[in-house]
Structures are given as structure tokens and as C-alpha cells.
Amino acid sequence: MFEENKLHEECGVFGIWSSKKTELASKVYLGLFSLQHRGQESCGIVVNNEGEFSSCKDLGLVSDVFTKESLASLGEGTMAVGHVRYGTTGANIHANVQPIEVHRLNGNLAVAHNGNLTNSRELRQQLELQGSIFHSTSDTETIAYLITKERLTCANIESAISSTMLKIEGAYSLVIMTGDKLVAARDPKGYRPLCYGKLDDGQYVIASETCALDVVGADFVRDIEPGEILVFSEDGIKSIKTHCKKEKKSLCVFEYIYFARPDSVIDGVSVHESRVKAGRTLAKEHPVAADVVIGVPDSGLDAAIGYSEESGIPYGIGFVKNKYIGRTFINPGQTERTNKVKIKLNPISTTVKGKRVILIDDSIVRGTTSGHIVQLVRDAGATEVHVRISSPPFVAPCYYGTDVPDCKNLIACNNSLEEIARIIGADSLGYLSLEGAMNLGADDGLCNFCFKKMNEKQI
């Protein structure tokens, strides 16, 4: 995806626990680097040295915020937690950079959060009326304050987290660090991924995706279960199944379609294989005569391979992506969005010239960038451009942390399939069916709210 106002990635969380004091910041740095695709607004690391927290946090990419000197300044410790942020609630300001730290009566607390609370406003108002003073606009601070409040009457931090989980609603995968414990927690529906692994030296790692375990050399142990609290301490590992209401699992389907890295495995399913499967299903549901199949980097590539394999139409590399252009790119005075797309993406004319092209992308939100990409392929000499999308149409906003806008800005809410094809300049258009999307993950459930029409009361 190359449109700044299309879907944005989620946040990424990372934590590490060690039985002995050692240098941990460099491993957190590597973990965050591998999770950079989940958020490019800001990042941070907090290291725990016998209850004393040292932190380095700022706006920007991992490679910009951290230096060899700043990592060294964090010193040694027995635990550390890190975060990369794309904010679905709260502005992109320094106060919202995570992990959020709270200095409390029972010791320091650091919280890293991936997700979005649906009752954050009400909870924040309650806390403010009770005297809490907020320094950020992020719902993560609400979680931190609730845990702090509950800890005053609970026997331990895990009990405080369990009590907090009874109050908060929505999507949350959390890594929480106290003076003597590292805790992972996942909401009862499991909207966002969270897993843990083990290093040969006895260190344990918590991460949003398995790719972050791989980069630090940790062996995957298992996913954190929905509604589970997992505590790492000198007493070992303790699993707590919260007394939250048992919910049907609802991992966000877009983790498989777009958010996660293709080399990750989420809830037992390979992201790469899931996207290839989406492409295969697309080929069955929307066949068309063509000469070459190409994908829009990056998340459209795996689906394009699947479409090619199923259809028998050759796969080709259709675009070169500029690897040095990120979301922080400054537009030097251009007024047309087309120029921005060209800077980030350029077609390979020898692949498409004189050919009927099947163009695979992961989604269409507003349609602006899709139209620009189709035109790039036509300008490169394609005789026909048939667009295939490896997700169903967006027809509703998301309230659980995916940045899907309201219906008035969703092209599929206001136009028919034929009209959308005409708007983006495609010869034909086909979306993955809802049934096809629901078969991409594990058998126990995916969230597909954004693909379902809302009724008038919901709107």
C-alpha cells in the first residue's frame, strides 16, 4: 500500500526477561527493527535494573531514534520492554510515545500496548474525576493508571492486571514490566497477535510477531492465548486464565492480509501461506484471460504468486519499490499525489508492455492510490489491467485499532463493483469473498466487522 491515508499498520510490542543482569537493549532494538512495519511514528525502550528504569524514547523510526551510544546508556538489566507506534488513538506527539511509564507507590511500571480500547473515553473520565492527571492522549495511559489503581487493593501485579481486564473493552495485546516481573496479556477475543519464545541462555522473549523472535535467536514456544496473563519472574512462568467472559476468538483478519510480516506465524498459521491461499482463492473466484500476474509490493506479492500458481498465468515482477522512502518522506513541493506514488513505486515496463496484466493488491480504501497504480501500469505499456484484491470490500469502519475510516470515505460504501472499476481505471475488478477471507487463518475465528454492512443504528 502506498497511500498515506489508506490502512496503517498496528503497533508492535516486545519484551525480554533474563535470570541474570545483562545487556538487553540491543536485543530489544533488533526486535523493534523487525516490527518496524507495524508502526513508524515513534518508538521506545525501557530497561529495568533492580527496579530502576532507564529509557530512550522519541518520535521517528527505530534507526533514527536509537544510536549505539543511546542503547549503551540504558545499561544492563534483567528485563526490558520496547514499542513501535502507529497511533489509532492520540496524536503523534512525544507524550504518546511508548512504553508508558508510571512511577507509583509500589514501584515503577512500564506498559506497551498494541490495540484500541472502545471504552477508553469513559474510563479516562472516571479516572480524571478520581484525581488522575493524564499527560498523553493515548488509551495506553488509561490502562497504566487502571493497573496502578487496582494494585493498591490487589495482592500482586497479575491480580491487578486481571481486575483491569474486567474493566477495559476492545483490542489489546500488552507487555507490562514492574520492578520484578514481566507480564504479557491478551484481550479475551485475541484481536491482536502476541507470542513468546525462549533463548538458549534461559532468556524469554515476548513479541507481537514470531519474526521478532527469529531476529534475536529465540525459539518460538507458543502464542499467548486470548484472555491469558503470562507472568515471567524469578519464580518461573505462571499462566493465568482471567475470569473475563469467555469470548469467541476474533483475531483481526488483516493481520494475515496486510499487517503482519510474511515470515511470521500467527496462531499457528503462516502469514505467507495465508496470502498465497488468498491469491489462489481469488483465481478461482475471479478468473480472467491474461498474460502476466503482478503484485503491488509488499503485501500483494504473496497473493500474486498464489493467483499465478492456481491460474497457470505466469508471475512477473511488475514494480520496483524504493526501499529508502518511508512515511517520514517530505514532499518537496509537489501538488499531485501521482508524483508521490511514482517516487515510491515504479513499474518494470518489460514485464507489462504489450500484455494483459492481472494486478494484485491487498485492499482498496478510498481508491485514490489504486487509480494511480493502474495508470502507472498502463503508461508502462499494458494493454489491459485487471485488478484483483486479496480482501473483501471495506464497508464499515473499525473500532479495534485498524485505521479504517468511516463509510463516507470508503469507496465500496458508495459505489458498485463496476463503478469502482471505472473510477480506478481497471478493465475488471474482483475482490476476495468474505468466505475466502474467513478461511485464511485458524479455524477458531477471525474478526471481519469491517467487511460487513452496518445498520442505521450503528451508523
C-alpha positions in Angstrom: 0.0 0.0 0.0 1.4 3.4 -0.9 -1.4 5.9 0.1 -0.7 7.7 3.3 -4.5 7.7 4.1 -5.0 4.1 3.4 -4.7 1.4 6.1 -2.0 2.0 8.6 0.0 -0.7 10.5 -0.6 -1.6 14.1 1.7 -1.0 17.0 4.4 -3.6 17.8 5.4 -4.7 21.3 8.5 -6.5 22.6 9.7 -7.7 26.0 12.6 -9.7 27.3 13.3 -11.3 30.7 16.6 -12.6 31.9 17.6 -14.6 35.0 20.7 -12.5 35.4 21.7 -8.9 34.8 23.0 -8.4 31.3 22.8 -6.0 28.4 19.3 -6.3 26.9 18.8 -3.0 24.9 20.5 -4.3 21.7 18.1 -7.3 21.6 15.1 -5.1 22.1 16.4 -2.8 19.3 16.7 -5.8 16.9 13.2 -6.9 17.9 11.7 -3.5 17.3 13.6 -3.2 14.0 11.8 -6.4 12.8 8.5 -5.0 14.0 9.0 -1.6 12.3 6.3 -2.4 9.7 3.7 -2.2 12.5 4.4 1.4 13.3 6.6 4.2 12.1 5.5 7.2 14.2 7.6 6.6 17.3 9.5 4.0 19.3 10.9 3.4 22.8 12.9 1.1 25.0 12.7 0.8 28.8 15.3 -1.3 30.7 14.8 -2.5 34.3 17.9 -2.6 36.6 16.9 -3.8 40.0 13.6 -1.8 39.9 15.2 1.4 38.4 14.0 2.2 34.9 16.2 3.7 32.2 14.5 4.7 28.9 15.1 6.0 25.5 12.0 7.1 23.5 11.3 9.6 20.7 9.3 10.3 17.6 10.7 8.6 14.4 11.9 5.3 13.1 13.9 2.8 15.1 17.0 3.6 13.0 16.6 7.3 13.7 15.8 7.2 17.4 18.4 4.8 18.7 22.2 5.1 18.4 25.0 2.9 19.7 25.5 5.5 22.4 21.9 5.7 23.4 21.5 2.0 23.6 24.7 1.7 25.8 23.4 4.4 28.1 20.4 2.2 29.1 22.9 -0.1 30.8 22.3 -3.7 32.0 19.2 -5.1 33.5 17.1 -8.2 34.0 14.1 -7.1 32.0 13.3 -4.7 29.2 10.3 -3.7 27.1 10.0 -2.0 23.7 7.4 -0.5 21.4 6.9 0.8 17.9 3.8 3.0 17.5 1.2 3.9 14.9 -1.5 5.7 16.9 -5.1 4.9 16.2 -6.0 7.0 19.3 -4.0 10.0 20.3 -1.9 12.5 18.4 1.7 11.9 17.1 3.3 13.8 20.0 6.2 12.9 22.3 3.9 12.4 25.3 2.2 9.5 23.4 5.5 7.6 22.8 5.5 4.2 24.4 6.3 2.3 26.6 4.2 4.5 29.0 6.0 4.7 32.4 4.3 5.3 35.8 6.2 5.9 39.0 3.9 4.5 41.7 3.8 3.7 45.4 4.5 0.0 44.7 7.4 0.7 42.3 7.8 1.6 38.7 5.5 0.3 35.9 6.1 0.3 32.1 3.3 -0.6 29.6 3.5 -1.3 25.9 0.2 -1.7 24.1 -1.0 -2.8 20.7 -4.7 -2.3 20.1 -7.5 0.1 20.8 -9.9 0.4 23.7 -13.5 1.0 22.8 -14.4 2.4 26.2 -11.3 4.5 26.8 -13.1 7.8 26.9 -15.5 6.7 29.7 -12.7 5.1 31.7 -10.5 8.2 31.4 -13.2 10.4 32.5 -13.8 8.3 35.6 -10.1 8.3 36.4 -9.9 12.1 36.0 -12.9 12.6 38.4 -10.9 10.5 40.9 -7.9 12.7 40.6 -5.8 11.1 37.9 -3.7 13.6 35.8 -3.1 12.5 32.3 0.0 13.5 30.3 -0.9 11.9 27.0 -3.9 11.4 24.8 -3.2 7.6 24.4 -5.5 4.9 25.7 -2.4 3.1 26.9 -2.0 5.6 29.8 -5.6 4.8 30.8 -4.6 1.1 31.0 -1.5 2.0 33.1 -3.5 4.1 35.5 -6.1 1.4 35.9 -3.5 -1.2 36.7 -1.9 1.3 39.2 -5.2 1.9 40.9 -6.1 -1.8 41.1 -2.7 -2.7 42.5 -3.5 -0.7 45.6 -6.0 -3.3 46.7 -4.7 -6.4 44.9 -2.1 -8.8 46.3 0.2 -8.7 43.2 0.5 -7.2 39.8 -1.1 -10.1 37.9 -4.2 -9.7 40.1 -4.3 -6.0 39.3 -4.0 -6.7 35.6 -6.8 -9.3 35.8 -9.0 -6.8 37.5 -8.2 -4.2 34.9 -9.1 -6.6 32.1 -12.6 -6.8 33.6 -13.0 -3.1 33.0 -11.3 -2.4 29.7 -13.0 -3.3 26.4 -11.7 -3.7 22.9 -8.4 -4.9 21.4 -5.2 -5.1 23.5 -2.0 -7.1 23.5 0.1 -5.9 26.4 3.7 -6.2 27.7 3.9 -4.9 31.2 7.1 -4.5 33.3 7.3 -4.0 37.0 10.3 -4.0 39.3 10.4 -7.8 39.5 8.0 -9.2 36.8 7.5 -9.1 33.1 3.9 -9.7 32.1 2.1 -10.5 28.8 -1.6 -10.1 28.4 -4.0 -10.6 25.5 -7.7 -9.5 25.3 -10.4 -12.2 25.6 -11.1 -12.1 21.8 -7.4 -12.2 20.8 -7.8 -9.3 18.3 -4.1 -8.7 18.1 -1.3 -11.3 18.0 1.1 -12.0 20.8 3.6 -14.8 21.4 6.7 -15.8 23.3 9.9 -17.7 22.8 13.0 -18.8 24.6 16.7 -18.2 24.1 19.4 -20.9 24.8 20.7 -18.9 27.8 17.3 -19.1 29.5 16.1 -15.6 28.5 12.4 -15.3 27.5 11.1 -13.0 24.8 7.6 -11.7 24.2 6.7 -10.2 20.8 3.8 -9.2 18.6 5.1 -11.5 15.8 7.4 -14.5 15.5 9.7 -12.6 13.1 10.9 -10.6 16.1 11.7 -13.9 18.0 13.7 -15.1 14.9 15.8 -12.0 14.7 17.1 -12.4 18.3 17.6 -16.1 18.0 14.6 -17.1 20.3 12.8 -20.4 19.6 9.0 -20.0 19.4 7.2 -21.6 22.3 3.6 -20.6 21.8 1.1 -17.9 21.3 -0.4 -16.1 24.3 -4.0 -17.3 24.4 -6.9 -14.9 24.3 -7.8 -13.8 27.8 -4.5 -15.1 29.2 -2.0 -13.4 31.5 1.6 -14.8 31.4 4.0 -13.8 34.2 7.8 -14.2 34.0 9.7 -13.8 37.2 12.3 -15.5 39.4 9.6 -17.9 40.4 9.3 -19.2 36.8 6.5 -18.8 34.3 2.9 -18.6 35.6 -0.1 -18.7 33.3 -3.4 -17.2 34.5 -6.7 -17.6 32.6 -8.6 -14.5 33.5 -12.2 -14.6 34.7 -13.2 -12.4 31.8 -16.3 -13.6 29.9 -15.4 -16.4 27.5 -15.4 -14.9 24.0 -15.3 -16.3 20.5 -11.9 -15.7 19.2 -11.7 -12.8 16.7 -8.1 -12.2 15.5 -8.1 -9.3 13.0 -8.2 -10.9 9.5 -5.9 -8.1 8.3 -3.0 -9.5 10.2 -2.9 -12.2 7.6 -3.9 -9.9 4.6 -1.6 -6.9 5.3 -0.3 -6.0 8.8 2.0 -8.9 9.7 5.3 -9.7 8.0 5.0 -12.7 5.6 7.7 -14.6 7.5 5.7 -14.5 10.7 3.4 -17.3 12.0 0.3 -16.1 13.9 -1.9 -18.5 15.9 -0.3 -21.4 14.1 -0.8 -20.1 10.6 2.0 -18.9 8.2 1.2 -15.4 7.0 3.0 -16.1 3.7 1.0 -19.2 3.1 -2.2 -17.4 4.1 -1.6 -14.7 1.5 -0.7 -17.3 -1.2 -4.0 -19.0 -0.3 -5.9 -15.7 -0.7 -4.4 -15.4 -4.2 -5.4 -19.0 -5.1 -8.9 -18.3 -4.0 -9.0 -15.1 -6.0 -8.0 -17.0 -9.1 -10.9 -19.4 -8.6 -13.4 -16.7 -7.7 -12.4 -14.2 -10.4 -10.6 -15.8 -13.3 -9.7 -13.7 -16.4 -7.7 -14.3 -19.5 -4.3 -12.5 -19.2 -0.6 -12.8 -19.9 1.1 -12.0 -16.6 0.2 -11.6 -12.9 2.0 -8.9 -10.9 1.6 -7.8 -7.2 1.8 -4.5 -5.6 4.7 -4.5 -3.0 4.8 -5.7 -0.4 1.7 -7.5 0.8 0.3 -8.0 -2.7 3.3 -10.1 -3.8 2.4 -13.4 -2.0 -1.2 -13.2 -3.2 0.0 -12.7 -6.8 2.2 -15.8 -6.5 -0.9 -17.8 -5.4 -3.0 -16.4 -8.2 -0.4 -17.3 -10.7 0.0 -20.8 -9.3 -3.7 -21.5 -9.4 -4.4 -19.9 -12.8 -1.3 -21.1 -14.6 -0.7 -17.5 -15.8 3.0 -16.5 -15.4 4.0 -14.4 -12.4 6.2 -11.4 -13.1 7.9 -8.7 -11.0 5.9 -5.7 -12.0 7.2 -3.0 -9.7 10.4 -1.8 -8.1 9.8 -0.3 -4.6 12.0 2.5 -3.4 13.3 1.0 -0.1 14.5 4.3 1.1 11.2 6.1 1.2 9.2 5.7 4.4 6.3 7.5 6.0 8.6 10.3 7.1 9.3 11.3 3.4 9.0 15.1 3.0 7.2 16.1 -0.2 9.3 18.9 -1.8 6.6 21.0 -3.2 4.7 18.5 -5.4 1.0 19.0 -5.6 -0.1 15.8 -7.3 -0.4 12.5 -5.4 0.7 10.7 -8.6 4.3 12.1 -8.1 4.4 10.6 -4.6 3.4 7.2 -5.9 6.0 7.3 -8.7 8.7 8.1 -6.1 7.8 5.1 -4.1 6.8 2.7 -6.9 8.0 2.3 -10.5 6.7 -0.3 -13.0 9.0 -2.6 -14.9 7.9 -2.0 -18.5 9.4 -5.1 -19.9 7.1 -7.2 -17.6 3.9 -5.5 -18.7 4.4 -3.8 -22.1 2.0 -5.2 -24.7 0.4 -7.6 -22.2 -2.9 -8.2 -20.5 -2.0 -7.7 -16.8 -3.6 -9.0 -13.6 -2.7 -6.6 -10.8 -3.0 -7.9 -7.3 -3.2 -5.6 -4.2 -4.3 -6.2 -0.7 -7.2 -3.7 -0.4 -8.9 -0.6 -1.8 -10.0 2.0 0.8 -10.7 5.3 -0.9 -9.4 4.3 -4.3 -7.1 7.2 -5.0 -3.8 5.3 -5.0 -5.3 2.3 -6.8 -6.2 4.6 -9.7 -2.6 6.0 -9.8 -1.1 2.5 -9.7 -3.4 1.2 -12.5 -2.4 4.3 -14.6 1.3 3.6 -14.0 0.9 0.1 -15.4 -1.0 1.4 -18.4 1.7 4.1 -19.0 4.3 1.3 -19.0 2.5 -0.3 -22.0 -0.1 -2.8 -20.6 -2.9 -3.4 -23.0 -5.4 -4.4 -20.2 -5.3 -4.1 -16.4 -7.5 -6.4 -14.4 -7.4 -5.6 -10.7 -7.8 -8.3 -8.1 -8.0 -7.5 -4.3 -7.0 -10.1 -1.7 -9.6 -8.9 0.8 -13.3 -8.2 0.6 -14.5 -4.6 0.2 -14.4 -2.3 3.2 -18.0 -1.3 4.0 -17.6 -0.4 7.7 -15.1 1.4 10.0 -13.0 -0.5 12.5 -13.1 0.3 16.3 -10.4 -2.1 17.3 -7.3 -0.4 16.2 -7.2 -0.7 12.4 -7.4 2.7 10.8 -10.4 2.0 8.5 -12.2 5.4 8.0 -16.0 6.0 8.2 -18.4 4.9 5.4 -18.4 8.3 3.6 -14.7 7.8 2.8 -14.9 4.1 1.8 -15.2 3.7 -1.9 -17.1 0.4 -1.6 -19.8 2.0 0.5 -20.8 4.4 -2.2 -20.1 2.6 -5.5 -20.9 -0.6 -7.2 -18.2 -3.0 -8.3 -18.5 -1.8 -11.9 -18.3 1.9 -10.7 -15.2 1.2 -8.6 -13.5 -0.4 -11.6 -14.3 2.6 -13.7 -13.1 5.0 -11.0 -9.7 3.3 -10.7 -9.4 2.8 -14.4 -9.4 -1.0 -14.4 -10.7 -3.3 -17.2 -12.2 -5.5 -14.5 -12.2 -5.8 -10.7 -12.6 -8.7 -8.3 -12.5 -8.8 -4.5 -11.8 -11.9 -2.4 -15.1 -13.2 -1.0 -15.9 -12.9 2.7 -15.9 -16.7 2.8 -12.5 -16.8 1.3 -11.1 -14.3 3.8 -12.5 -16.2 6.7 -10.6 -19.3 5.6 -7.2 -17.5 5.7 -6.5 -18.1 9.4 -7.1 -20.7 12.1 -10.4 -22.4 12.3 -11.4 -20.8 15.6 -12.4 -17.3 14.3 -11.4 -14.1 12.7 -12.8 -10.6 13.1 -14.4 -9.4 9.8 -16.5 -6.4 11.1 -15.1 -4.0 8.5 -16.4 -6.2 5.7 -20.0 -6.3 7.0 -22.6 -3.6 6.3 -23.7 -1.6 9.3 -27.3 -0.9 10.1 -28.6 2.6 10.5 -28.3 2.5 14.4 -24.6 1.6 14.1 -24.0 4.4 11.6 
